[in-house]
Structure formats: structure tokens, C-alpha cells
Amino acid sequence: MSTDDERRAEGMRTRREVLGDAHVDRAEARKDAFTEDFQDLITRYAWGEIWSRPGLDRRTRSCITLTAMVAGGHLDELAMHVRAALRNGLTPEEIKEVLLQAAIYCGVPAANSAFAVAQRVLAEQE
């Protein structure tokens, strides 16, 4: 098996563990000739290289990722990663703390939007 194939397989395992089968299955079903290379790229590198590294646990990676989503204003991705953070063991209280921290370093307007997204996702999970 090539390194890319190994990375892809590890990435898909990690992606499913973090995001859940339903999310990954939906993403895979939407994949077409235009998006296939991008999906392969994120599976191999984001999930197979970065999320699979042993240097940080998944809870910590989720905290970092939530903050990055707030900083970048990536609210659709934020919703997905709030769900992932819950799967990775963060509590709603811990997610709130991450967003409060982000308010100081990323800006209150960005955190205000993030709180609205997280509140919706957490309500869906109840």
C-alpha cells in the first residue's frame, strides 16, 4: 500500500471517529468529479496527517479548531466542529469557555456569531 493510500485510510478512520459516519457518508455522497480531489486532500492531510498525530489529544485539537473557525468566521464549519468537539468529549461548558476565550482574541462580533451557532447545535443534540 502506498503512503497516500495509508494516509487516506487512516484519515478516513479518523474523520469518521471525529465527525461521525452520517456526516462523512453525506460528504462522500456529494462528492463529484469537481470536488473529489479536494475531499481526497482533506482526508489525507487534515485527517490522515494532522488529526491523527499523537502530539495532541482530540479534545485539544477540537479546542484549537473551534478557535480557528471563530477567527476565520467559518460558521458552517464551526457547527460541524461543535458536533465533533462533543464527540471528542468536550462538554457544553468547555465549548462555552473556548468561545469566551475566542471573544477576547478573535473579537466579540465573531464570538457572538459563534455562540449563536453553538447554541443551535447544542439544542439539536439535546
Residue, then its C-alpha position, 0 to 999 in steps of 0.5 A: m500500500s502506498t503512503d497516500d493510500e495509508r494516509r487516506a485510510e487512516g484519515m478516513r478512520t479518523r474523520r469518521e471517529v471525529l465527525g461521525d459516519a452520517h456526516v462523512d457518508r453525506a460528504e462522500a455522497r456529494k462528492d463529484a468529479f469537481t470536488e473529489d480531489f479536494q475531499d481526497l486532500i482533506t482526508r489525507y492531510a487534515w485527517g490522515e496527517i494532522w488529526s491523527r498525530p499523537g502530539l495532541d489529544r482530540r479534545t485539544r485539537s477540537c479546542i484549537t479548531l473551534t478557535a480557528m473557525v471563530a477567527g476565520g468566521h467559518l460558521d458552517e464549519l464551526a457547527m460541524h466542529v461543535r458536533a465533533a468537539l462533543r464527540n471528542g468529549l468536550t462538554p457544553e461548558e468547555i465549548k462555552e469557555v473556548l468561545l469566551q476565550a475566542a471573544i477576547y482574541c478573535g473579537v466579540p462580533a465573531a464570538n457572538s456569531a459563534f455562540a449563536v451557532a453553538q447554541r443551535v447545535l447544542a439544542e439539536q443534540e439535546 
